[in-house]
């Protein structure tokens, strides 16, 4: 009996040892995981959270050039927002932003969907042509904007020469220097940049639609338009919602294309909220007002980002 107890005693004492060893191993694993995650959180805090918090705070301060030297930027409450709201440029800037965003989204989506449906067919060089259409999306926007600025020059631009040769216009169109055409010019450039993104996402959505549905509809006598409206569009609705929401978030904050092509001019005719914030901050040096406009853009982006997250969480049937 005593021999049995002596053998059981070490076994009973081994359990706490194994438990403490397991806890130490879990702690080491947790520390290793924290070591991998810490650089990412540090990057996010330094380059996302800190600038965001600083911009929000600056929107409530009278921040000027002297603030960089004195370190003093008194809080003025909503004065910057009231000044921006009452500015004679603000209404036209908001309208330009809406026209730029809606115009870009409508034509980007329409052209992207048409190309996605076209490339769903099997034909020679299908993959090569799809790859070439990705070039506008892959090029740096600085390069794209500079090239389009050359293309749209009034006298020597390729676009006007082509339009004149085809007798579409009788005289060169002042794309970049006319207050009536400058907004259309930047919308055209942004459409060209955004078509590949829409095409790629919509093409992926089309690949998920079973071909048997189209074959069954064709057997029942449905023509091409009926197959498109009764099968393609309804089944593509979740992807369409994601594409439009992401496109809106990207388009409403476009800066580089407008800045390179027209600089928001002439006479602020192509000014949007992004270029207006840049103008207030870095040309008029009223950093508080520029931050206030930037905060409005952040609010719009957050709202539509929330809609996007809600859309991707919903099942295809649209119910939770």
C-alpha positions as CSV (number, residue, x, y, z in Angstrom):
1,X,0.0,0.0,0.0
2,X,2.8,2.4,0.9
3,X,4.6,1.5,-2.3
4,X,1.5,2.4,-4.3
5,X,1.2,5.8,-2.5
6,X,4.9,6.6,-3.1
7,X,4.4,5.9,-6.9
8,X,1.2,8.1,-7.0
9,X,2.8,11.0,-5.3
10,X,5.2,12.0,-8.1
11,X,2.4,11.6,-10.6
12,X,0.2,14.0,-8.6
13,X,3.0,16.5,-8.4
14,X,3.7,16.3,-12.1
15,X,0.4,17.7,-13.1
16,X,1.1,21.3,-11.7
17,X,4.5,21.2,-13.4
18,X,2.9,20.4,-16.7
19,X,0.3,23.0,-16.1
20,X,2.9,25.7,-15.3
21,X,4.9,24.7,-18.3
22,X,1.8,25.0,-20.6
23,X,1.1,28.5,-19.2
24,X,4.7,29.6,-19.8
25,X,4.5,28.3,-23.4
26,X,1.2,30.1,-24.0
27,X,2.8,33.3,-22.7
28,X,5.8,32.9,-25.0
29,X,3.4,32.3,-27.9
30,X,1.4,35.4,-27.0
31,X,4.6,37.5,-26.7
32,X,5.8,36.3,-30.1
33,X,2.4,37.1,-31.7
34,X,2.6,40.6,-30.1
35,X,6.0,41.0,-31.5
36,X,4.7,40.4,-35.0
37,X,1.7,42.6,-34.6
38,X,3.4,45.5,-32.8
39,X,5.1,46.9,-36.0
40,X,1.8,47.0,-37.8
41,X,0.1,48.8,-35.0
42,X,3.0,51.2,-34.7
43,X,2.8,52.0,-38.4
44,X,-1.0,52.5,-38.2
45,X,-0.7,54.8,-35.2
46,X,2.1,56.9,-36.7
47,X,0.8,57.2,-40.2
48,X,-3.0,56.9,-39.9
49,X,-4.3,57.6,-36.4
50,X,-2.0,60.4,-35.5
51,X,-2.5,62.4,-38.7
52,X,-6.2,61.8,-38.5
53,X,-6.5,63.0,-34.9
54,X,-4.2,66.0,-35.7
55,X,-6.4,67.0,-38.6
56,X,-9.6,66.7,-36.7
57,X,-8.1,68.8,-33.9
58,X,-6.7,71.4,-36.3
59,X,-10.1,71.9,-37.8
60,X,-11.2,73.5,-34.5
61,X,-8.0,75.7,-34.2
62,X,-6.9,79.0,-35.6
63,X,-3.8,77.3,-37.1
64,X,-1.6,79.6,-39.3
65,X,2.0,79.9,-40.4
66,X,2.9,81.6,-37.1
67,X,1.7,78.5,-35.2
68,X,4.6,76.6,-36.5
69,X,7.0,79.0,-34.8
70,X,5.1,79.9,-31.7
71,X,3.3,76.6,-31.1
72,X,0.2,78.5,-30.3
73,X,-3.0,77.7,-32.1
74,X,-6.0,78.8,-30.1
75,X,-9.2,76.8,-30.3
76,X,-12.0,78.7,-32.2
77,X,-14.8,76.0,-32.0
78,X,-16.8,75.9,-35.2
79,X,-15.5,79.1,-36.6
80,X,-13.5,77.4,-39.4
81,X,-16.5,75.4,-40.5
82,X,-18.7,78.5,-40.5
83,X,-16.1,80.4,-42.6
84,X,-15.9,77.6,-45.1
85,X,-19.7,77.2,-45.2
86,X,-20.2,80.9,-45.9
87,X,-17.4,81.1,-48.5
88,X,-18.7,82.0,-52.0
89,X,-16.6,79.1,-53.4
90,X,-18.0,76.4,-51.2
91,X,-21.3,75.9,-52.9
92,X,-19.8,75.7,-56.4
93,X,-17.0,73.4,-55.0
94,X,-19.6,71.0,-53.6
95,X,-21.5,71.0,-56.8
96,X,-18.4,70.3,-58.8
97,X,-17.6,67.4,-56.4
98,X,-21.0,65.9,-56.9
99,X,-20.9,66.3,-60.7
100,X,-17.3,64.9,-60.8
101,X,-18.2,61.9,-58.6
102,X,-21.6,61.0,-60.3
103,X,-20.2,61.5,-63.8
104,X,-17.2,59.4,-63.2
105,X,-19.1,56.6,-61.5
106,X,-21.9,56.4,-64.2
107,X,-19.5,56.1,-67.1
108,X,-16.9,54.1,-65.3
109,X,-19.5,51.5,-64.3
110,X,-21.2,51.5,-67.7
111,X,-18.0,51.0,-69.7
112,X,-16.6,48.5,-67.2
113,X,-19.8,46.4,-67.3
114,X,-19.9,46.5,-71.1
115,X,-16.3,45.4,-71.3
116,X,-16.8,42.7,-68.6
117,X,-19.8,41.2,-70.6
118,X,-17.7,41.4,-73.8
119,X,-14.7,39.6,-72.4
120,X,-16.9,36.9,-71.0
121,X,-17.0,35.5,-74.5
122,X,-14.2,33.1,-75.6
123,X,-12.2,34.5,-78.5
124,X,-8.6,34.6,-79.5
125,X,-6.4,37.1,-77.6
126,X,-9.0,37.6,-74.9
127,X,-6.5,37.5,-72.1
128,X,-4.0,39.7,-73.9
129,X,-6.6,42.4,-74.6
130,X,-7.9,42.3,-70.9
131,X,-4.3,42.7,-69.8
132,X,-3.8,45.7,-72.0
133,X,-6.9,47.3,-70.7
134,X,-5.4,47.2,-67.2
135,X,-2.7,49.6,-68.2
136,X,-4.6,52.8,-67.2
137,X,-5.1,51.4,-63.7
138,X,-1.5,50.3,-63.3
139,X,0.1,53.5,-64.5
140,X,0.9,56.1,-61.8
141,X,-1.7,58.9,-61.8
142,X,1.0,61.5,-62.2
143,X,2.0,59.9,-65.5
144,X,-1.6,59.5,-66.6
145,X,-2.5,63.1,-65.7
146,X,0.5,64.5,-67.5
147,X,-0.1,62.5,-70.7
148,X,-3.8,63.6,-70.8
149,X,-2.8,67.2,-70.3
150,X,-0.7,67.0,-73.4
151,X,-3.5,65.2,-75.2
152,X,-6.0,67.9,-74.4
153,X,-3.9,71.0,-75.3
154,X,-6.0,73.3,-77.4
155,X,-3.8,73.8,-80.4
156,X,-1.4,70.8,-80.4
157,X,-3.4,68.2,-78.5
158,X,-4.1,64.9,-80.1
159,X,-7.7,64.8,-79.0
160,X,-8.6,68.1,-80.8
161,X,-6.7,67.0,-83.9
162,X,-8.7,63.7,-84.1
163,X,-12.0,65.5,-83.5
164,X,-11.2,68.1,-86.2
165,X,-10.1,65.4,-88.7
166,X,-13.4,63.4,-88.1
167,X,-15.3,66.7,-88.5
168,X,-16.9,66.2,-85.0
169,X,-16.0,69.9,-84.1
170,X,-15.3,72.8,-86.4
171,X,-12.7,74.5,-84.1
172,X,-10.4,73.3,-81.3
173,X,-12.1,72.7,-78.0
174,X,-10.4,74.6,-75.1
175,X,-10.5,71.6,-72.7
176,X,-8.1,73.0,-70.1
177,X,-8.7,76.7,-70.3
178,X,-12.5,77.0,-70.6
179,X,-14.6,77.3,-67.5
180,X,-17.3,75.3,-69.3
181,X,-15.0,72.4,-70.3
182,X,-12.4,72.0,-67.6
183,X,-14.7,69.9,-65.3
184,X,-15.6,67.7,-68.2
185,X,-11.9,67.2,-69.0
186,X,-11.0,65.9,-65.5
187,X,-14.1,63.7,-65.5
188,X,-13.0,62.2,-68.8
189,X,-9.5,61.5,-67.5
190,X,-10.9,60.0,-64.3
191,X,-13.3,57.8,-66.3
192,X,-10.3,56.5,-68.3
193,X,-8.4,55.7,-65.1
194,X,-11.3,53.9,-63.4
195,X,-12.7,51.7,-66.1
196,X,-10.2,48.9,-65.6
197,X,-11.1,48.6,-61.9
198,X,-14.8,48.3,-62.7
199,X,-14.1,45.8,-65.5
200,X,-12.0,43.5,-63.3
201,X,-14.4,43.4,-60.4
202,X,-17.5,43.0,-62.6
203,X,-15.7,40.3,-64.7
204,X,-15.0,38.3,-61.6
205,X,-18.7,38.6,-60.6
206,X,-19.8,37.4,-64.0
207,X,-17.5,34.4,-63.8
208,X,-19.6,33.3,-60.8
209,X,-22.9,33.1,-62.8
210,X,-23.5,29.6,-64.1
211,X,-23.6,29.3,-67.8
212,X,-26.5,26.8,-67.6
213,X,-28.8,29.7,-66.7
214,X,-28.1,31.4,-70.0
215,X,-28.5,28.2,-71.9
216,X,-31.9,27.4,-70.2
217,X,-33.1,31.0,-70.9
218,X,-32.0,30.7,-74.5
219,X,-34.0,27.5,-74.9
220,X,-37.0,29.2,-73.4
221,X,-36.7,31.9,-76.1
222,X,-35.1,34.7,-74.2
223,X,-33.1,37.1,-76.4
224,X,-29.8,38.6,-75.4
225,X,-31.3,41.7,-73.8
226,X,-33.7,39.6,-71.7
227,X,-30.9,37.3,-70.5
228,X,-28.9,40.4,-69.5
229,X,-31.7,42.1,-67.6
230,X,-33.3,39.0,-66.1
231,X,-30.2,37.0,-65.2
232,X,-27.0,39.1,-65.4
233,X,-28.1,42.2,-63.6
234,X,-30.0,40.5,-60.7
235,X,-27.2,38.0,-60.0
236,X,-24.6,40.7,-60.3
237,X,-26.3,43.0,-57.8
238,X,-24.1,42.3,-54.7
239,X,-20.9,42.9,-56.8
240,X,-22.5,46.0,-58.3
241,X,-23.1,47.4,-54.9
242,X,-19.6,46.8,-53.8
243,X,-18.1,48.3,-57.0
244,X,-20.2,51.5,-56.8
245,X,-19.5,52.0,-53.1
246,X,-15.8,51.5,-53.4
247,X,-15.8,53.7,-56.6
248,X,-17.6,56.5,-54.7
249,X,-15.1,56.4,-51.9
250,X,-12.2,56.5,-54.3
251,X,-13.7,59.1,-56.6
252,X,-14.8,61.6,-53.9
253,X,-11.2,62.0,-52.7
254,X,-9.5,62.2,-56.1
255,X,-6.8,64.9,-56.0
256,X,-3.8,64.1,-58.2
257,X,-5.7,63.8,-61.5
258,X,-7.4,67.2,-61.0
259,X,-4.3,68.9,-59.7
260,X,-2.2,67.7,-62.6
261,X,-4.7,68.3,-65.4
262,X,-6.3,71.6,-64.5
263,X,-5.1,72.6,-61.0
264,X,-8.7,73.2,-60.1
265,X,-9.0,76.0,-62.6
266,X,-9.6,78.1,-64.6
267,X,-11.5,80.3,-62.1
268,X,-12.1,77.3,-59.8
269,X,-14.4,75.8,-62.4
270,X,-12.9,72.3,-61.8
271,X,-12.3,72.7,-58.1
272,X,-13.5,69.9,-55.8
273,X,-13.3,69.5,-52.1
274,X,-9.9,67.9,-52.2
275,X,-8.3,70.6,-54.3
276,X,-10.2,73.2,-52.2
277,X,-8.7,71.9,-49.0
278,X,-5.2,71.9,-50.6
279,X,-5.8,75.5,-51.8
280,X,-6.8,76.7,-48.3
281,X,-4.0,74.9,-46.5
282,X,-1.0,75.3,-48.8
283,X,-1.8,78.3,-51.0
284,X,-3.8,80.6,-48.7
285,X,-2.0,79.1,-45.6
286,X,-5.2,78.9,-43.6
287,X,-4.5,75.4,-42.2
288,X,-7.5,75.4,-39.9
289,X,-10.0,76.0,-42.7
290,X,-8.2,73.4,-44.9
291,X,-8.4,70.9,-42.1
292,X,-12.1,71.6,-41.7
293,X,-12.7,70.8,-45.4
294,X,-10.6,67.7,-45.0
295,X,-12.7,66.6,-42.0
296,X,-15.8,66.9,-44.1
297,X,-14.2,64.6,-46.7
298,X,-13.3,62.2,-44.0
299,X,-16.9,62.2,-42.7
300,X,-18.2,61.4,-46.2
301,X,-15.7,58.6,-46.7
302,X,-16.6,57.1,-43.3
303,X,-20.3,57.1,-44.1
304,X,-19.8,55.3,-47.4
305,X,-17.2,53.0,-45.9
306,X,-19.9,52.0,-43.4
307,X,-22.3,51.4,-46.2
308,X,-19.7,49.3,-48.0
309,X,-19.0,47.1,-44.9
310,X,-22.8,46.6,-44.4
311,X,-23.1,45.6,-48.0
312,X,-20.4,43.0,-47.9
313,X,-21.8,41.5,-44.7
314,X,-25.2,41.0,-46.2
315,X,-25.9,37.7,-48.0
316,X,-26.9,37.7,-51.6
317,X,-30.6,37.6,-50.8
318,X,-30.4,41.0,-49.2
319,X,-31.6,39.8,-45.8
320,X,-29.7,39.3,-42.6
